[in-house]
């Protein structure tokens, strides 16, 4: 027991104590009118079958049977009616056993505490007639005791219990406006017509239970729509895919009591990469299963939830699927048992789908930008427009941060003869082969671009002249050793290039001045036998 989370210990303790209390009532002979008790318990179960959102700590329409059962079969009978109705409805709804036992036990203890206050402390009569002040006091004390039991559970579990208490009290006040008059109506009907009167009044109570629970469900759906609307705005403002996943994780965590959670990117080369602020690390098998199947996994028992965290009692992992596969994963784990009903699943799926659309849109935008920035005939190299934009950015950064900047201007020698001899298609293939050699020499933040025709520029941020010369000489050696068009020309075609280097270590030159200086250095290199000169 000591190894269990404190809220589970509390819920089982309350549940067991409540049912022990009912057993003592049965043994002591405090239960009267068994037929009426069975009737009320059956109606209470029906009224509770369509569940309200119990996460908010609300007392459902089942409490409409509090007044008549207290007056007709006594406080002991009331405890049985509420406990059995709650337990039976919970089992039909397939709630976790511990939740169903806790709900029934809490009703029993709250009803017992209310009877103790009303009869022993206030000395108010409950049975035998229409004692309105006593029954109203009993009703109010029951609501207070029940809320204390429920809110203490949420407090121990780390849930947002203040919001739960406020929502629950608000719904209780709304229900009390109807349930109190109906409760007294059942007593009057019984006194006037006996059993037919109870049937006539209890049936509308059951229908009222469905109506209130439908109202609670509709209110939850409206809240979900508001949450999704907020998601849409946040996703629209996110700058990139990781930002979208972080917004999804933090937003859903705020809705569900800030559980431990994670967000991760699924990369083809590096696998699952957790994003910052993730405080949950599920077992790798779980991540791979969700990633490969593209379906969510719900962990509704402590045994399964321990695959997410050693302290988890329930959890969920969702994939963010786009056209090309699994883009990322999000997951949550709670230290208490949380029942995921239809509304929860709809909210998760809708939010994840919104995030997936935003991620795919962001990916397509990045791909469009990349295609717009690259040379259509040489996909591995950037085009002239993008080169000038980046060069101006780097010149500005160099001037602002006092960094270093180097530029290599390259012109292929002998390319015109290759074009004239083998044709333009072969010339294009030779350019692609050279683009591959050039791309292999660049670092992640370097920019290799086609300037015009057979002229290329290599932009090297945070680099000095020595590094630029080393890169250029190494590239020229590889170019001279490579045999171009080897697949179509026997023995291949030799090519080389002339180059010039320009640097801006003082942050005093413009982008145009750097290109002009490197261009002039390239021509001097060409005229002097390709020695790699710089002014």
Secondary structure, 3 states (H helix, E strand, C coil): CCCCCHHHHHHHHHHHHHHHHHHHHHHHCCCCCHHHHHHHHHHHHHHHHCCCCHHHCCCCHHHHHHHHHHHHCHHHHHHHHHHHHHHHHHHHCCCCHHHHHHHHHHHHHHHHHHHHHHHHHCCCCCCCCCCHHHHHHHHHHHHHHHHHHHHHHHHHCCCCHHHHHHHHHHHHHHHHHHHHHHHHHHHHHHHHHCHHHHHHHHHHHHHHHHHHHHHHHHHHHHHHHHHHHHHHHHHHHCCCHHHHHHHHHHHHHHHCCCCEEEEEEEECCCEEEECCCCCCCCCHHHHHHHHHHCCCEEECCHHHHCCCCCCCCEEEEEEEEECCEEEEEEEEEECCCCCCCHHHHHHHHHHHHHHHHHHHHHHHHHHHHHHHHEECCEEEEECHHHHHHHHHHHHHHHHHHCCCEEEEEEEEECHHHHHHHHCHHHHHHHHHHHHHHHHHCCCCCCEEEEEECCEEEEEEECCCHHHHHHHHHHHHHHHHHCCECCCCCCCCECCEEEEEEEECCCCCCCHHHHHHHHHHHHHHHHHCCCCCCCC
